[in-house]
Amino acid sequence: MTTAAPLRPNPGPEPARAGRQPADPPQHAAGGENRRWSLRLPTAWPVTALFVLYPLWWALGLPSFIFAILAVPMAFQLYRRGTVRVPPGFGFWLILLAWVVLSGLMLDITAPNTLTPKGFGRFIGWGIRVLNYTALTVTMLYVLNLSERELPRKRLLKLFGFMAVVTVVGGYVGALFPQLKFVAPLNYLLPAVIAKEPFVYRLMHVEVAQVQEVIAGAASSPRPAAPFEYTNTWGENMAILLIWFIVGWVALARGPRRLLGFLVVAAAVFPIVYSLNRGLWIGLVVGAVYVAVRMALRGRIVVLVGLALATGLAGVAVLASPLGNLINERTANGHSDDIRTTLSNGAVEAANHSPVLGYGGNRALIGSNRSIAIGKSATCKQCGNRELGSNGQLWNLLVGQGWVGALCYSAFFLWCLWRFRHDHTPIGIAGSLVLILMLFFQFLYGALNTTLAYGLISVALLARNDLELRALRREARLAAGQPPTPLALPERRFR
């Protein structure tokens, strides 16, 4: 394997070789023989199916399995290509994958202050995690190794943008029709022993929103979740997808397309606020500040002023509307803060007791954040048996794979962030922001599966953009009659 550091562009069609796709056949001149229609799927069809058909996979109950299913043809294509490029810092990611597998040896060990693990469900959960981590890795490598002809970066931006629109629509459905739920068709095909497992049961009983008691003294609040399993997943995915949508439909768009992009961004405000997702709100603020800093460092004062005005006007409009009261009430009611603190402390304690391999997965906490004698009841539905590792990707890794797994996860994204820090194109800035949000959200939300998939695909997109920038620098040096040198020249914006 090779790393992304020595990525080499493909300047033109290559002769067909073993393990590589043949060059495109010559096209007939105008007025010549008609082109033949082919039923052969395009090379990048698994990526298109992953994005465009995701609402269908969600409705069928397949969101936790579709990545593994589509990873099979992806892996087959990678195998046929022979040499496979890998992103920077991939060694950290390989260690994490190995630790996810090896941590299965600890599934029968009891973590401090947790219930003794029982039942076959823990092995099912561990197997699904191994499968999904592997599948998402294959997805990242697959997108990275596709050529610009096979999957143009603009098309990938369109796929991200499509999912952003779907997520906004899902937010409205969840907010306006919170009681809508149904049983996924796949549920009727599963053996009863598997369908009754809590993890599988939750996937098979599809809900468009989670109705929770978030604001004290108020009725239960419907929080959008569609087309994902949980409202927190909806929130972190909304942030990541909206970033790529803005790149494809605002920053790189013109005319009516850009106007439509602004309208979609404006439409996203209602479900974003209505989700009561403080992590999403903070993430968007972090994103705005990061982009402002990048623009200031590049001397893009006009863009910076425009961004500040748009953000200020949007903030005033939201605060002056009924949504402003909702934000104030949610900010004043941190109903989950005590629970998160208890679970975070428990995850650190578990990692300290098993720092190398962890315990293979989440563990049920004895009692609750209030008392070890308190359990779930009709009057206290949020009491008892909280799961260590359920309050964020970082805490999940600490419990499941110990300090080694948690450090490798963060090190991979930090390494990529540092490696692509000089990419000042829209893709470079947006991709770096996604990596920052991946590091931020790990303290609040779990990443498997969709969020981690979008994060790893973003890494692949950054690496491919870096490949193009290297090619442009080399062309500039050759045009100037300079010998090859590692010195960077000013980049051209991606169009």
Secondary structure as the mmCIF struct_conf table of DSSP 4:
data_model
#
loop_
_struct_conf.conf_type_id
_struct_conf.id
_struct_conf.beg_label_comp_id
_struct_conf.beg_label_asym_id
_struct_conf.beg_label_seq_id
_struct_conf.end_label_comp_id
_struct_conf.end_label_asym_id
_struct_conf.end_label_seq_id
STRN STRN1 THR A 2 THR A 2
BEND BEND1 ALA A 4 ALA A 4
TURN_TY1_P TURN_TY1_P1 ALA A 5 PRO A 6
BEND BEND2 GLY A 12 GLY A 12
TURN_TY1_P TURN_TY1_P2 ALA A 18 GLY A 19
BEND BEND3 ARG A 20 ARG A 20
HELX_LH_PP_P HELX_LH_PP_P1 GLN A 21 ALA A 29
TURN_TY1_P TURN_TY1_P3 ALA A 30 GLY A 31
BEND BEND4 GLY A 32 GLU A 33
HELX_LH_PP_P HELX_LH_PP_P2 ASN A 34 TRP A 37
HELX_LH_PP_P HELX_LH_PP_P3 ARG A 40 PRO A 42
TURN_TY1_P TURN_TY1_P4 THR A 43 ALA A 44
HELX_RH_AL_P HELX_RH_AL_P1 TRP A 45 VAL A 52
TURN_TY1_P TURN_TY1_P5 LEU A 53 LEU A 53
HELX_RH_AL_P HELX_RH_AL_P2 TYR A 54 LEU A 60
TURN_TY1_P TURN_TY1_P6 GLY A 61 GLY A 61
TURN_TY1_P TURN_TY1_P7 PRO A 63 PHE A 65
HELX_RH_AL_P HELX_RH_AL_P3 ILE A 66 ARG A 81
BEND BEND5 THR A 83 THR A 83
STRN STRN2 ARG A 85 ARG A 85
TURN_TY1_P TURN_TY1_P8 PRO A 88 GLY A 89
HELX_RH_AL_P HELX_RH_AL_P4 PHE A 90 LEU A 102
HELX_RH_3T_P HELX_RH_3T_P1 SER A 103 MET A 106
TURN_TY1_P TURN_TY1_P9 LEU A 107 ASP A 108
BEND BEND6 ILE A 109 ILE A 109
HELX_LH_PP_P HELX_LH_PP_P4 THR A 110 ALA A 111
TURN_TY1_P TURN_TY1_P10 PRO A 112 ASN A 113
STRN STRN3 THR A 114 THR A 114
HELX_LH_PP_P HELX_LH_PP_P5 LEU A 115 PRO A 117
BEND BEND7 GLY A 119 PHE A 120
HELX_RH_AL_P HELX_RH_AL_P5 GLY A 121 ASN A 145
BEND BEND8 LEU A 146 LEU A 146
TURN_TY1_P TURN_TY1_P11 GLU A 148 GLU A 150
BEND BEND9 LEU A 151 LEU A 151
HELX_RH_AL_P HELX_RH_AL_P6 ARG A 153 LEU A 176
TURN_TY1_P TURN_TY1_P12 PRO A 178 GLN A 179
STRN STRN4 LYS A 181 VAL A 183
HELX_RH_3T_P HELX_RH_3T_P2 PRO A 185 LEU A 189
BEND BEND10 LEU A 190 LEU A 190
HELX_RH_AL_P HELX_RH_AL_P7 ALA A 192 ALA A 195
TURN_TY1_P TURN_TY1_P13 LYS A 196 LYS A 196
BEND BEND11 GLU A 197 GLU A 197
HELX_RH_AL_P HELX_RH_AL_P8 PRO A 198 MET A 204
STRN STRN5 HIS A 205 GLU A 207
BEND BEND12 VAL A 208 VAL A 208
STRN STRN6 ALA A 209 GLN A 212
BEND BEND13 ILE A 215 ILE A 215
TURN_TY1_P TURN_TY1_P14 ALA A 216 GLY A 217
BEND BEND14 ALA A 218 ALA A 218
HELX_LH_PP_P HELX_LH_PP_P6 ALA A 219 SER A 220
STRN STRN7 SER A 221 PRO A 224
TURN_TY1_P TURN_TY1_P15 ALA A 226 PRO A 227
BEND BEND15 PHE A 228 TYR A 230
HELX_RH_AL_P HELX_RH_AL_P9 THR A 231 ILE A 246
HELX_RH_PI_P HELX_RH_PI_P1 VAL A 247 ALA A 251
TURN_TY1_P TURN_TY1_P16 LEU A 252 LEU A 252
HELX_RH_AL_P HELX_RH_AL_P10 GLY A 255 ALA A 267
TURN_TY1_P TURN_TY1_P17 ALA A 268 ALA A 268
HELX_RH_AL_P HELX_RH_AL_P11 VAL A 269 TYR A 274
TURN_TY1_P TURN_TY1_P18 SER A 275 LEU A 276
HELX_RH_AL_P HELX_RH_AL_P12 ARG A 278 LEU A 297
TURN_TY1_P TURN_TY1_P19 ARG A 298 GLY A 299
HELX_RH_AL_P HELX_RH_AL_P13 ILE A 301 ALA A 320
BEND BEND16 SER A 321 SER A 321
HELX_RH_AL_P HELX_RH_AL_P14 PRO A 322 ALA A 332
TURN_TY1_P TURN_TY1_P20 HIS A 335 SER A 336
HELX_RH_AL_P HELX_RH_AL_P15 ASP A 337 HIS A 353
BEND BEND17 SER A 354 SER A 354
TURN_TY1_P TURN_TY1_P21 PRO A 355 TYR A 359
BEND BEND18 GLY A 360 GLY A 361
STRN STRN8 ARG A 363 ALA A 364
STRN STRN9 LEU A 365 LEU A 365
BEND BEND19 ILE A 366 GLY A 367
BEND BEND20 ASN A 369 ARG A 370
TURN_TY1_P TURN_TY1_P22 ILE A 372 ALA A 373
BEND BEND21 ALA A 378 THR A 379
TURN_TY1_P TURN_TY1_P23 LYS A 381 GLN A 382
BEND BEND22 GLY A 384 GLY A 384
HELX_LH_PP_P HELX_LH_PP_P7 ARG A 386 ARG A 386
STRN STRN10 GLU A 387 LEU A 388
TURN_TY1_P TURN_TY1_P24 GLY A 389 GLY A 389
BEND BEND23 ASN A 391 ASN A 391
HELX_RH_AL_P HELX_RH_AL_P16 GLN A 393 ARG A 419
TURN_TY1_P TURN_TY1_P25 PHE A 420 HIS A 422
BEND BEND24 THR A 425 THR A 425
HELX_RH_AL_P HELX_RH_AL_P17 PRO A 426 PHE A 441
TURN_TY1_P TURN_TY1_P26 GLN A 442 LEU A 444
BEND BEND25 TYR A 445 TYR A 445
TURN_TY1_P TURN_TY1_P27 LEU A 448 ASN A 449
HELX_RH_AL_P HELX_RH_AL_P18 THR A 450 ALA A 479
TURN_TY1_P TURN_TY1_P28 ALA A 480 GLY A 481
HELX_LH_PP_P HELX_LH_PP_P8 GLN A 482 PRO A 484
BEND BEND26 PRO A 486 PRO A 486
HELX_LH_PP_P HELX_LH_PP_P9 PRO A 490 PHE A 494
#
